[in-house]
Amino acid sequence: MKKKTIYLLSTAALAISLEQSAILALAAPAGQAGTVITQAQTASVTSGSQTYNTFEALLKKSGQLPKAVVYLQQNISKAKAYEASLMTLHLENAQKKQLLSMQNRLGTPSVQSQIAKLYKRGDTFAALGARTRNSSLRQLLSEAEASGYKLETAEGFFFPILDYEKYASFRPYVTADIRSYIDIMAEESKQAPAKDGALVIGYQQIVTRALAQESFILKYPNSNRISQVKGLFKNYNLYTFYGLNNTPLFDYVTKQMQPNAKKGYMAVLSRSKVEASPYLTQLSAFMSVANDNDYKLTDEVEQYRDENIPEN
């Protein structure tokens, strides 16, 4: 098997991790009026409530992202679901827009060196800020925290990602599709599925997340965030059927399927309604072919995968 060149630093490293042990329960049936925020709706907004207008004005001001975060947390309950959803999406857009700048500021050699000396596994920006005596570093870490980012690390490098777990306070006020989107992205930022070219979550978790993403895609095809979830789902298909460079689904030397993958996939298939999910139907068919080949990457298995589950 040729070595794959897939290296997906997810947006949980956003990219992106819903590592829940059960499939998400999505809140409303497709097509229900008022449950989906579409691209057209987003573009058509010309006026809004005082809460909406005040928030939008804050987002447009340079350096006001932390204040905008606090304002939305304190005032989102005053807005209608439609406005609350738009404000949540606009906050995400603003955080993404400023993410590169924050990455660059935190990525300077001096800052990286200082963080490395302070860092303990699982540290937050706030925890690091509380331990440093450097006022400039403390201010930078505080700004990163207040702007809605969380600390992530990979290959010895420290960087910010969006902290979607902080969006939990918005969930009661937004439309059904955005609630589900928040749930999906919160799991991605809680734990990245991959680091340093290797999977770091279990195979059952991979399937669980993929199912949540597939459910969103099927249920909310017109959602404003459909393209983001489709991109995430594409990554998880690669995780499922190929693995990553340092954790391939089939061992490079023996060609055998990873034992934990076989065990995890079969466990999920045995307790699931396979026919209800195109993704599970594909996984079931793939595992059947793998079983016929003693779970070894033979020419038959590779051909089936290439033809039915291409990488691109």
Secondary structure, 3 states (H helix, E strand, C coil): CCCCCCCCCCECCCECCCCCCCCCCCCCCCCCCCCCCCHHHHHHCCCCCHHHHHHHHHHHCCCCHHHHHHHHHHHHHHCCHHHHHHHHHHHHHHHHHHHHHHHHHHCCHHHHHHHHHHCCCCCCHHHHHHHCCCHHHHHHHHHHHHCCEEEEEECCEEEEEECHHHHHHHHHHCCHHHHHHHHHHHHHHHCCCEECCEECCCHHHHHHHHHHHHHHHHHCCCCCCHHHHHHHHHHHHHHHHCEECCEECECCCCCEECHHHHHHHHHHHHCCCHHHCHHHHHHHHHHHHHHHCCCECCHHHHHHHHHHCCCC
